[in-house]
Amino acid sequence: MEPDGHIYFHAPCFDGIASAVLTWDFLERHRSWVRPALHAVNYDLRENWLGTDLARPCAVVDFLYHPQADFWADHHLTSFLTDAAREDFERRRGPAIVYDDKAGSCAMLLWEHLQRTFDHRNESYAELVKWADKIDAARYDSVTEAIFPSASALRISLGLVFGDQDGYCAGVVEALRKQRLEEVAELPGVKQRFNRAQSLIEAGLDRFKAGARLEKDGIAVFDVDGKDTIISRYAPYYFYPEARYSAGIVRWERGAKITAMRNPWKDFDSVPLGRICEQLGGGGHRRVGSIFLGGERASDAPDLLNRLLSEIRREEREKGRKPVDGRTP
């Protein structure tokens, strides 16, 4: 049976999954997309994304802008890969082509936009949206809540660390369309992932502690072997709660990932980490950015990390010369 349409969503990402749920719900009502095909997409597609022909009709949510998207919504600072892509967006901008880089999450952007523009809101997804916004904007109550989660949404989110093998993320989208967060968190596959992740995170904390340091300017810097563990992006603030930023390398057999993050439990104006990472081949939000280095490119990680740190420090110096407006990003 041919699908009614196609939904491309960022994965493995809780906000991307929640955005796909909201988009499916909206398009089923307004465009009769009863059974769309779900396509999980990640930033490893970045290099060839604009040259990729999308299945049509399609929606793309929580991901890079594409001129073929019939419906598009995103909030990342790095949504537009080229000036031409941004110009195309500006030309097409309208009710079905939505962007707001100040939104904490794509799910919240959709939640508010769909009600305001189409008078569409399914209140059964209120909790899903609340948690997607909290997770994507890193608005956790404490570092303990972030690393050792107990809430259903957080347990589902933690299990996403293992990626999208065998269409897992599409399966979570389908489950959340029909079931409450508490029910989805108790599904055998979801529980198995969470339990495994929790064990590996505890091992990862020991590994992280051995490979991290706090610089005098308040940046927690690390270079850690992530093999057979999970290195939580919040680990720097578990060991160094006074740190302003964290930036470092996590290595695996197939490559490495550089991450940068603003301490979400400190109140200050962050430098644009996503934009800095974009200049180095990655992307992200204002408060968090990352760079993926596959295969042999992993050898470039130390140099890129040094460049990243230099840019963070340069931006901090520039920020210090500007009037303070008192706002937190």
C-alpha positions, 0 to 999 in steps of 0.5 A, a space after each residue: 500500500 502506497 503511503 499518503 506522504 512522507 515525514 522526514 524527522 531528526 533522529 535519534 532525537 526526542 524532539 525530532 520524534 515528538 515533532 514527527 508525532 505532532 506533524 503526523 497528527 496535523 497532516 492526518 487531519 488537514 491532508 488525510 495522511 493516515 499512513 505516511 512513511 517515516 524517515 529518520 534523518 541525521 546530520 551524517 546526511 548534511 553534505 549531500 542533503 540539498 542534492 537529495 531528491 525527497 519522496 513527495 509529498 513530504 514534511 521535514 521537521 527538526 532538520 535542515 531546510 530542503 527546497 522540496 519540503 512541502 511542510 517544514 519546521 525547524 529551530 536550529 541556528 544551522 538550518 540553512 546549508 547555503 545562502 541559496 537555501 536561506 533565500 529559497 526559504 524566505 521566498 516560500 515562507 508561510 503557514 507550511 514553511 516555519 522557522 524560529 531559531 529562538 524556539 527551545 524545541 521544534 515540538 514547541 514551535 509546532 505546538 504553538 504555530 499549528 494552533 495559532 495558524 490552523 487552530 489545530 491542537 491535540 491536547 493528548 500530546 501536551 505532556 509529550 511537547 512539555 518534555 520535548 521542550 525540556 529535553 531539547 533546551 536542557 532545562 533539567 532541574 538538576 544534573 542528577 535528573 539529566 544523568 539518572 532519569 526517572 521520568 518516562 520521557 527521559 527514559 525514552 530519550 536516554 534509550 535513543 543513545 543507541 541510534 536508529 537501528 532497524 527503524 527504532 525511532 520510527 517505531 517510537 513515533 508510531 507508539 507515541 501517536 497512540 500511547 501515553 509516555 508512561 506506556 511507551 516507556 514500559 514497552 520491552 524494547 524501550 525498557 531494554 534500551 534504557 536499562 542498558 544505557 543506564 549501566 553504560 552511563 555509570 561506567 562512562 562517568 568513571 571513564 570521563 573523570 579520568 580524561 577531563 580537566 577544568 581550565 582556569 577560564 571555566 571550560 571543562 575540557 575532555 578527551 575520552 574513549 567512549 568504547 563500551 560506555 556512554 559518555 553523558 553530555 552532562 558529565 562535565 557538570 556532574 564533576 565540575 558544577 562550576 564550569 561555564 562551558 564544556 568542550 571535548 572529544 569522545 572517541 569510538 572505533 568508527 570515529 569521534 564526536 566533538 561536543 560543546 555545551 553551555 552549563 544549563 544550570 548557570 545563568 549567563 549569556 552563551 556564545 553561539 556554540 552551534 554556529 561555531 561548530 558549523 564553521 568547523 563542519 558541524 552544527 547545533 543550537 546556541 547552547 550546544 553544538 557538535 561535530 561528527 568525524 567519521 573514520 580517518 577524520 577522527 585524527 583531526 579531532 584534537 586540532 578541531 577541538 583547539 580551534 573550537 576552544 579558541 573560538 569560544 574564548 574569542 567570542 567570550 572576549 567579544 561578548 565582554 566588550 558589549 553592553 549586557 542586556 541581562 537576557 539568558 539565551 
